[in-house]
Structures are given as structure tokens and as C-alpha cells.
Amino acid sequence: MTKPSSEQHMDCACSLLREGKLKDAIKEYLEAIRLDPSNAIAYKSLGSIYYRQTRLDASITAYKKALENNPKYADAHYELAISLYRRGNIEEAILHFKEALKINPNFHIARYWLGLSYYYMGRLKEAIVEFKETIKNEPNIGIAYYHLGIALGRESKTKEAIEQFELFLVKCPGSAAAHYHLGAHYYAVGDIEKAIGHFKKAVEIDPSDEKSKSNLETIEELKSKFF
């Protein structure tokens, strides 16, 4: 009887994945790799499973093996970068997000994550550029508006930040965090009524939002004294 080929093990692994049988899928991918050690797709798929299992070191190793066999594998660069980011290796993650974009300039979600990486490195100007480019090319990545608003706010570009949070709420109207930031920014530009409205909305959505509650109480007390 003919033994299964690497491709057949790959097909079996895919079927097992659809059934949620991750451990069995891992065995099939490993067998596919044993039969074809250059199988970059199998390594990348292993990395994806390990990531789902929160085995970040194992996922990073698997993704790097995929890239040893296919350095132009944009998805492997992207998923490796995500694992590196989650692992706290943000500088290395940036390199792989950039490589994914070099291979595929239309990899818009990779650009968003590149912006997020710059943001957490404190490189706000670069983050703003990447978030704006993401929105320009793929306006449906709603979370990019939110993080662009955060970055603009930290750069003291308050009016621009307000615009982005408002756009984000069009796409994600149930975000208490966005209402909180809008409340803070409207307060900063002197629009007390809008600030109160957004802090109230934040508390309505998330009754445990103590920052919005505190700001709301402070503003309403000031309003009663001076307005």
C-alpha cells in the first residue's frame, strides 16, 4: 500500500484544523515536513497553530523555518511579526512587518500593525504616517482610526484627534474608550457640553469606567460653580 505523500498529510491537517483538532493537525504537519523538509506552508501553518495555543516561542521558531525555505512568504513575515510583537520583541517585529509590506504593498493590516509597533516604541510621528496610510488604502480597518486618534492626541494635535475618534465611532459606536477620549479632548478645547455628553456615554456603555465617572463629576461640579 502506498504511503501518504506530504501533500496528503497537508490535506489531512487542513481537515483536522476545520474540526478544531489542533494536536492531530500538528502531527500531520510535522509528518508533511518530515517528507518534505522545504515545505514552507507546513511550517507557517504550524506557527499559526502554536500561536493559537499561546506557544509564542514555538510559533516564532516555526515561522522562521518557513522563511528559511521561502524568504518571500509575506504571510509568514506578518504572522512572525505578530508573535514577536506579542512576545515583546517589537523592534524585530517592525522588521518583519516592513518585509511583509515590501513583498506585498497592499498588505494593509500589516501596515496597521507596523503603526501600532511604532506607537508602542514611542515613535509617534512614524506611527501616525502608517495609520494614515492604512486608512487611506483600507478605510474599513476601523481600529486604525482609534489608534491614530491616540497618537495624534499624544502629539497635542487635539482637533485632528477628535476627528479620528468621531470617525472611529461611526464604525464602532459601542466603544466606551473612544467616548472617554472624546470627552477628554473636547474638554481640552473648551467644549464642555460635548465633553459631558461623551463622558456620560462612556459610563452608559461601561458602568465600571471610573475615569469617565470622575471626569464627569469634576466637570459638572465646575459647571455648577462657574457657568
C-alpha positions as CSV (number, residue, x, y, z in Angstrom):
1,M,0.0,0.0,0.0
2,T,1.3,3.4,-1.0
3,K,2.2,5.7,1.9
4,P,0.6,9.1,2.1
5,S,2.5,11.9,0.4
6,S,3.5,15.2,2.0
7,E,0.6,16.8,0.2
8,Q,-1.9,14.3,1.5
9,H,-0.7,14.9,5.1
10,M,-1.2,18.7,4.4
11,D,-4.8,18.0,3.2
12,C,-5.5,15.9,6.3
13,A,-4.1,18.6,8.6
14,C,-6.4,21.2,7.0
15,S,-9.4,18.9,7.6
16,L,-8.4,18.4,11.2
17,L,-8.0,22.1,11.7
18,R,-11.5,22.7,10.4
19,E,-12.7,20.2,13.1
20,G,-10.7,22.1,15.8
21,K,-8.4,19.1,16.3
22,L,-5.2,21.1,16.8
23,K,-3.0,18.4,18.3
24,D,-3.8,16.0,15.5
25,A,-3.3,18.7,12.9
26,I,0.2,19.4,14.3
27,K,1.1,15.7,13.9
28,E,0.1,15.8,10.2
29,Y,2.0,19.0,9.5
30,L,5.1,17.5,11.2
31,E,4.7,14.4,9.0
32,A,4.4,16.6,5.9
33,I,7.6,18.3,6.9
34,R,9.4,15.0,7.5
35,L,8.6,14.0,4.0
36,D,9.3,17.5,2.5
37,P,11.7,19.5,4.8
38,S,11.4,22.5,2.4
39,N,7.6,22.8,3.0
40,A,7.3,26.4,4.0
41,I,3.5,26.3,4.1
42,A,3.6,23.5,6.6
43,Y,6.0,25.4,8.8
44,K,3.8,28.5,8.6
45,S,0.7,26.5,9.4
46,L,2.4,25.0,12.4
47,G,3.3,28.5,13.6
48,S,-0.3,29.6,13.3
49,I,-1.5,26.7,15.5
50,Y,1.2,27.3,18.1
51,Y,0.2,31.0,18.2
52,R,-3.4,29.9,18.8
53,Q,-2.2,27.8,21.6
54,T,-0.2,30.8,23.0
55,R,3.0,28.9,22.5
56,L,4.8,32.0,21.2
57,D,8.4,30.7,21.2
58,A,7.3,27.6,19.3
59,S,5.4,29.8,16.8
60,I,8.4,32.1,16.2
61,T,10.6,29.1,15.6
62,A,8.1,27.6,13.1
63,Y,7.6,30.9,11.2
64,K,11.4,31.4,10.9
65,K,11.7,27.9,9.5
66,A,9.1,28.8,6.9
67,L,11.1,31.9,6.0
68,E,14.3,29.9,5.7
69,N,12.6,27.9,3.0
70,N,10.7,30.8,1.4
71,P,12.1,34.3,2.3
72,K,9.4,36.0,0.1
73,Y,6.5,34.5,2.1
74,A,4.6,37.7,3.1
75,D,2.1,35.9,5.3
76,A,4.9,34.2,7.3
77,H,6.6,37.5,7.8
78,Y,3.4,39.1,9.0
79,E,2.5,36.2,11.4
80,L,6.0,36.0,12.7
81,A,5.9,39.8,13.4
82,I,2.6,39.3,15.3
83,S,4.2,36.6,17.5
84,L,7.3,38.8,18.1
85,Y,5.1,41.7,19.0
86,R,3.2,39.6,21.5
87,R,6.5,38.3,22.8
88,G,7.7,41.9,23.4
89,N,10.3,41.8,20.6
90,I,8.8,44.9,18.9
91,E,12.0,46.1,17.1
92,E,12.3,42.7,15.4
93,A,8.6,42.7,14.7
94,I,8.9,46.0,12.9
95,L,11.5,44.5,10.6
96,H,9.1,41.7,9.6
97,F,6.1,43.9,9.2
98,K,8.2,46.0,6.8
99,E,9.3,42.9,4.9
100,A,5.7,41.8,4.5
101,L,4.9,45.2,3.1
102,K,7.9,45.2,0.8
103,I,6.7,41.9,-0.7
104,N,3.0,42.9,-0.7
105,P,2.5,46.7,-0.6
106,N,-1.3,46.0,-0.3
107,F,-0.9,44.1,3.0
108,H,-2.9,46.8,4.8
109,I,-3.4,45.0,8.1
110,A,0.4,44.6,8.3
111,R,0.7,48.4,7.8
112,Y,-1.7,48.9,10.7
113,W,0.4,46.7,13.0
114,L,3.6,48.5,11.9
115,G,1.9,51.7,13.0
116,L,1.0,50.1,16.3
117,S,4.5,48.9,16.8
118,Y,5.9,52.4,16.2
119,Y,3.3,53.7,18.6
120,Y,4.4,51.4,21.4
121,M,8.1,52.2,20.7
122,G,7.2,55.9,21.3
123,R,7.8,56.7,17.6
124,L,4.6,58.7,17.3
125,K,5.3,60.5,14.0
126,E,6.1,57.3,12.2
127,A,3.0,55.7,13.8
128,I,0.8,58.5,12.5
129,V,2.2,58.1,9.0
130,E,1.4,54.4,9.0
131,F,-2.1,54.7,10.5
132,K,-3.0,57.4,7.9
133,E,-1.7,55.3,5.1
134,T,-3.7,52.3,6.4
135,I,-6.9,54.4,6.5
136,K,-6.2,55.9,3.1
137,N,-5.9,52.4,1.4
138,E,-8.2,50.4,3.6
139,P,-10.8,52.6,5.4
140,N,-12.6,49.5,6.8
141,I,-9.8,48.8,9.3
142,G,-11.7,50.7,11.9
143,I,-9.3,50.3,14.8
144,A,-6.7,52.3,12.8
145,Y,-8.9,55.5,13.4
146,Y,-8.8,54.9,17.1
147,H,-5.1,54.4,17.4
148,L,-4.5,57.4,15.0
149,G,-6.6,59.4,17.4
150,I,-4.5,58.3,20.4
151,A,-1.2,59.1,18.6
152,L,-2.4,62.5,17.4
153,G,-3.6,63.3,21.0
154,R,-0.2,62.4,22.4
155,E,1.3,64.8,19.8
156,S,-1.1,67.5,21.1
157,K,-3.0,67.6,17.8
158,T,-6.3,67.7,19.6
159,K,-8.7,68.7,16.8
160,E,-7.2,66.1,14.5
161,A,-7.6,63.5,17.2
162,I,-11.2,64.4,17.8
163,E,-11.9,63.9,14.1
164,Q,-10.4,60.4,14.1
165,F,-12.3,59.3,17.3
166,E,-15.5,60.6,15.7
167,L,-14.8,58.6,12.6
168,F,-14.0,55.5,14.7
169,L,-17.3,55.8,16.5
170,V,-19.2,55.8,13.1
171,K,-17.7,52.3,12.6
172,C,-17.6,51.1,16.3
173,P,-20.4,53.1,18.1
174,G,-20.2,50.9,21.3
175,S,-16.7,52.0,22.3
176,A,-16.6,53.4,25.8
177,A,-12.8,54.1,25.4
178,A,-13.4,56.3,22.3
179,H,-16.1,58.3,24.1
180,Y,-13.8,58.8,27.1
181,H,-11.0,60.1,24.8
182,L,-13.5,62.4,23.0
183,G,-14.7,63.7,26.4
184,A,-11.1,64.5,27.4
185,H,-10.3,66.1,24.1
186,Y,-13.5,68.2,23.9
187,Y,-12.8,69.4,27.4
188,A,-9.3,70.4,26.3
189,V,-10.7,72.6,23.5
190,G,-13.3,74.1,25.8
191,D,-16.4,72.4,24.5
192,I,-17.9,71.5,27.9
193,E,-21.3,70.2,26.7
194,K,-19.8,67.8,24.3
195,A,-17.2,66.6,26.9
196,I,-20.1,65.9,29.3
197,G,-22.0,64.1,26.6
198,H,-19.2,61.8,25.8
199,F,-18.2,61.0,29.4
200,K,-21.9,60.2,30.1
201,K,-22.0,57.9,27.0
202,A,-18.8,56.2,28.1
203,V,-20.3,55.4,31.6
204,E,-23.6,54.3,30.0
205,I,-21.7,51.8,27.8
206,D,-19.3,50.8,30.6
207,P,-20.6,51.5,34.2
208,S,-17.2,50.4,35.6
209,D,-15.4,53.3,33.7
210,E,-14.1,55.1,36.8
211,K,-12.0,57.6,34.8
212,S,-15.1,58.9,32.9
213,K,-17.2,59.0,36.1
214,S,-14.5,61.0,37.9
215,N,-14.1,63.4,35.0
216,L,-17.9,63.8,34.6
217,E,-18.3,64.6,38.3
218,T,-15.4,67.1,38.2
219,I,-16.8,68.9,35.1
220,E,-20.3,69.0,36.4
221,E,-19.1,70.5,39.7
222,L,-17.1,73.1,37.9
223,K,-20.0,73.9,35.6
224,S,-22.3,74.4,38.6
225,K,-19.9,76.9,40.2
226,F,-18.7,78.9,37.2
227,F,-21.3,78.5,34.3
